[in-house]
Amino acid sequence: MLTNKNVIVIEKFSLSIDDSLQLANEKKVSREELMKEVTSILDEMAHALSMKAVRGLSFFLIKVFKALFKRVYVNEEGIQMVTTAMH
Protein backbone atom coordinates (compact mmCIF):
# COMPACT_ATOMS: atom_id res chain seq x y z
CA MET A 1 0.00 0.00 0.00
CA LEU A 2 1.32 3.40 -0.93
CA THR A 3 1.60 6.00 1.76
CA ASN A 4 2.37 9.67 1.31
CA LYS A 5 6.03 9.07 2.14
CA ASN A 6 6.23 6.30 -0.46
CA VAL A 7 4.60 8.48 -3.11
CA ILE A 8 7.05 11.29 -2.50
CA VAL A 9 10.04 9.07 -3.32
CA ILE A 10 8.61 7.74 -6.60
CA GLU A 11 10.77 8.91 -9.48
CA LYS A 12 8.09 10.87 -11.35
CA PHE A 13 7.14 12.75 -8.21
CA SER A 14 10.77 13.26 -7.27
CA LEU A 15 11.34 15.13 -10.51
CA SER A 16 8.40 17.38 -9.74
CA ILE A 17 9.70 17.93 -6.22
CA ASP A 18 13.17 18.77 -7.60
CA ASP A 19 11.57 21.34 -9.90
CA SER A 20 9.58 22.67 -6.97
CA LEU A 21 12.74 22.86 -4.85
CA GLN A 22 14.30 25.05 -7.49
CA LEU A 23 11.20 27.25 -7.42
CA ALA A 24 11.29 27.25 -3.62
CA ASN A 25 14.89 28.43 -3.70
CA GLU A 26 13.93 31.22 -6.07
CA LYS A 27 11.08 32.29 -3.81
CA LYS A 28 13.13 31.87 -0.61
CA VAL A 29 10.98 29.08 0.85
CA SER A 30 12.58 26.31 2.91
CA ARG A 31 12.57 22.67 1.78
CA GLU A 32 10.67 21.71 4.94
CA GLU A 33 7.87 24.15 4.14
CA LEU A 34 7.70 22.79 0.62
CA MET A 35 7.56 19.19 1.86
CA LYS A 36 4.79 20.15 4.31
CA GLU A 37 2.79 21.59 1.41
CA VAL A 38 3.40 18.51 -0.75
CA THR A 39 2.34 16.22 2.10
CA SER A 40 -0.75 18.36 2.67
CA ILE A 41 -1.71 18.08 -1.00
CA LEU A 42 -1.19 14.31 -0.97
CA ASP A 43 -3.32 14.01 2.17
CA GLU A 44 -6.14 15.83 0.40
CA MET A 45 -5.81 13.53 -2.61
CA ALA A 46 -5.78 10.33 -0.55
CA HIS A 47 -8.98 8.55 0.31
CA ALA A 48 -9.75 7.90 3.93
CA LEU A 49 -12.17 5.01 3.41
CA SER A 50 -11.07 1.42 3.63
CA MET A 51 -11.79 -0.87 0.71
CA LYS A 52 -14.01 -2.96 2.97
CA ALA A 53 -16.26 0.05 3.60
CA VAL A 54 -16.31 0.94 -0.11
CA ARG A 55 -17.28 -2.60 -1.09
CA GLY A 56 -20.00 -2.68 1.56
CA LEU A 57 -21.41 0.61 0.36
CA SER A 58 -21.34 -0.53 -3.26
CA PHE A 59 -23.17 -3.75 -2.36
CA PHE A 60 -25.83 -1.76 -0.53
CA LEU A 61 -26.24 0.74 -3.38
CA ILE A 62 -26.55 -2.02 -5.97
CA LYS A 63 -29.37 -3.60 -3.94
CA VAL A 64 -31.13 -0.26 -3.56
CA PHE A 65 -30.91 0.62 -7.26
CA LYS A 66 -32.08 -2.82 -8.32
CA ALA A 67 -35.09 -2.49 -6.04
CA LEU A 68 -35.87 1.01 -7.31
CA PHE A 69 -35.53 0.22 -10.98
CA LYS A 70 -36.88 -3.32 -11.01
CA ARG A 71 -40.04 -2.15 -12.74
CA VAL A 72 -40.78 1.01 -14.61
CA TYR A 73 -44.43 1.81 -15.08
CA VAL A 74 -45.43 3.98 -18.02
CA ASN A 75 -48.71 5.83 -18.03
CA GLU A 76 -49.50 5.37 -21.72
CA GLU A 77 -52.84 7.17 -21.48
CA GLY A 78 -51.15 10.18 -19.93
CA ILE A 79 -48.52 10.20 -22.65
CA GLN A 80 -51.20 10.04 -25.31
CA MET A 81 -53.07 12.93 -23.69
CA VAL A 82 -49.92 15.06 -23.57
CA THR A 83 -48.99 14.32 -27.18
CA THR A 84 -52.50 15.16 -28.42
CA ALA A 85 -52.53 18.34 -26.33
CA MET A 86 -49.21 19.44 -27.83
CA HIS A 87 -50.41 19.02 -31.44
C-alpha angles and dihedrals in degrees: 000000000000118000127190091262091052092049092052092059095049109115097240091051092043090060090052091048091050089053089047091049089056089051090046090054090051091050094042096244120145122244090240092057090049092050090049089054092047091049090048091053092048091050090055091049095048121089119236098202122096119234089243090060092046092051091047091051092048091051090051093047092049090054092048094049093046090052092047097047100035091108131018116198118205121201097218094178090054091049091050091050092050094047092049091047091052094053 
